[in-house]
Amino acid sequence: MILVIIIGLFIALWIFTMSLEMKAMNIEAINKYTQIRKDIEMMPQYWKWKQEIFQTQGRICYKCSSKEDLQIHHKTSFYSILKQNNISSKEEAMKCAELWNTNNGQVLCKICHDTMKSSINYNKHNDLKNEKTIQ
């Protein structure tokens, strides 16, 4: 009986340790993604991509027709494009045609953009990152 309890405690401790390691790995991955995203968003090519979408689609939200606080939404998420194309630098980003495909962009106001699944996930990960930084 005591042996079963000891094995159970050992397994519980192992699971707890693994969950802490997984959380740390997730924070590290979020930090890397956040940095490469910031780097790409500062590139002139990114600004040009956004302007081309505004020119072709107009300056009006696709979902609610608002003209306030407009943003460009990636239909295929920014994260998915980076992950699928193994992009980890600005140089790799420049070579990725999918990242600069204007058909992948959609004009949305901030309110509508924040309701999109990819934005919810991005904000959730930023909250997790900020929570870890504060502690």
N, C-alpha and C positions, 0 to 999 in steps of 0.2 A: 504494500500500500504506500509506504513512504517512497519507494522507488518511483511509483507512478506519479506521485506529487512532485518529486524532484524533476522528473522528465517533463512534466507539464509546465513547471516553472521555467525550465530551461527553454522549452519551445516558445513560451510566452515572451521571455526575454529576447530570444532570437528574432521573433516577429517584430517586437517593438524596436529593436536595433535596426532591422532592415527597413522599417517604415521611416525612421529618422534619416537613414542614408538615402532612401528614395526621395524624400522631401528635399534634402540638400542637393541631390542631383537635379531635381526639377528646378530649384532656385538657380543653379548654375546654368542650366539650359535656357531658362527665361532671361537671365542676364545676357547671355550670348545673343539670343534672338533680339532682345531689346536694343542692344548696341548695334548690331548689323542693320536693323531696321532704321534706327536713327541715322546711321551713316548713309544709307541709301536715300532716305528722305531729304538729306542735305545736298544730294547730287543735283546738278543742273538738269540732268536727264529726267529726274523724277518730277521736277517743276514743269518741264516741257510736256511730259506725259499727262499731267493734270490739266494743263492749259489746253492741250489738244482735245481732251474729253469735254471740257467746258465749251470749247468752240463747236464741237460736233453735236453735243446734247443740249446746249444752252445752260443758262444759270438758273435752273429751277429743279426742285427736288422731284425725282422720278415717282416717289410714292405719294407725297401729299401736296405737291405743287408750291411749297414754300420757296421763297427767294432769300431767306435769311440763313446765315451761318452754314453755308454750303460746304460740303466735303466730297471727296471722291472715295467711293466704296469699291473694293476689289471683289468682283463676283466670285472668282476663285481666290480664296483668302491669301493675303500676303504671306502668312506663315506657311500655308500649303505649297505655294510656289517656291519659297526658299528651301523648304524641306525636300520636295520632290526633285529639285534641281541641285541639291547639295551646295547651296550658296552660303559661303561663310566670309565673303569679302566683297568690297565695292567692285573690284576688278571682275570677279565672277558674275556679279549682278549686271554689269554693263553688257556682258555677253549673252545674257538670258533673254531671248526674244519674248518668252511668255510674260516676263515681268513688265515689259514695255508695250504689250499688246493693248491698244486703246479699247478694243472690244471687251476687255475684262474690267473696264471701269464703268462706274455708274454714279451719277450725281445724286447725292442725298443730303438732306439737311442733317444737322447734328442729332436732332431728336430721332429721326428715322434711322440714321446710321447706328446710333447706340442700341437699337432694337435688333440689329442683325446678329446672327449667331457668332460670327467671327469677332465682332466688336465686344460682345458680352464676354467671350472667352479671353480676349486681349485685356479687357478691363479687370476680369477676375484674376488673371495671372499677375497683372500689375499690382492689384490689391494684396496678393500673396507675397509678392516681392517687397512691397512697402511694409507689410506686417513683419516680415523677417528683418528688414532694416531697422525698424523701430525697436525691436526686442533687444 
